[in-house]
Amino acid sequence: MRAVAFAVWATYPALALFGLLRPLRWLPLMFFTIGYKTVWLAFIAYPLWQAGTLWGTPTGEVAASFLALPLLALVVPWGYAWRTYFAWPKNAVESLRAASS
């Protein structure tokens, strides 16, 4: 399992370089990163923190590295992301309206 964790963490610098070269193409990876860090902080780190057993453990070290999560969310161009990945295309909405008339 340590080898898998090492491989995952070693991949991040390479992906970060690609993200610097073409940032908008790598937004889905940024969404994945924000998502899994949010879930991990909410369901793993937060209960341990509430119990007072988070800091001073390996889990606490991971949680400390994930605390930069708001900075990740801050640099996402949310308007572009919404229009590109989440919103219905205008043509699809117009064709649905025309079909129902």
N, C-alpha and C positions, 0 to 999 in steps of 0.2 A: 504494500500500500504506500510505503514511503516513496518508492520509485514513481508511482503514478502522481503523487502530490508534487514531487520534484519536477516531473515533466510538465505538469500544468503550470506551475509557477515559473518555470524556465521559458515557457511559451509567451508569457505576457510581454517581455521586452520586445520580442520580434513583432508581435501584434501591435504594440504601441508605435513602433516605427512605421508600420503600414498605415496606422491611423493618422500619423503626422503627414504622410504623403497624400492620402486621399481621405480626409476626415468624414465626408458625408457618406461615402460608401461603407464605412465601418460603424455607422450608427447602430445597426442591429446588434453588433457585439457590445456596444456601450449599453444598450437596453438590457441585454442579458446580464452584464456585469452589475448594473444598478439593481436589477431584480434579484439576483441570487444573494448579493450583499445585504439587501434590505430584508429578505426572508431570513437569512442567517442571523443578522443582528436582532430581529424581532423574536425568533423562536428558539435560538440557542443562547445568544449573549445576554439578552434582556432578563430572562428568568434567572440566569446565574448571577447577574448583577443585583437583581432584587434580593437574592438569597445571601449576597455578600461573599460569594465564592468565585467571582470572575477574575479579579486581579491577582497576579502572582502565579498564574497558570499558563500553559501554552494557549489555551483558549482565550485568555485575556490578551495575549500578544497578538493573536489574529484579530480580535475585536478592536484593538488599538489601531491596527493597520486599516481596518474597515471604517474607522471614524471619519475618514476623508470623503465619505459617500456624498455629503451635500455638495462638495466641490465638483464631483463628477456630474451630479444633476444640474449644477449651475452652468456648466460649459456646454450642455446639449442645446442645440438650436431648436427649441421646442416647437416654434411655429412651422418650420420646415419639416420637422419630424412628424407633426400632426398631419400636415397636408400630404406628406409622402407615404406614410405608413399606416395611419389610423383613419383618416377621413374618407368618406365615400367620394369617388371621383364625380365631378359635376356632370359629366356626360351620362354616367350611370343613373344619377338621380333624375336628370331630364328625360332619359329614355323610359324610366319607370313611370314618370308623370304622364308622358305621352301615351304609353301603353294602357294606363288605367282610364284615360279620357275616352 
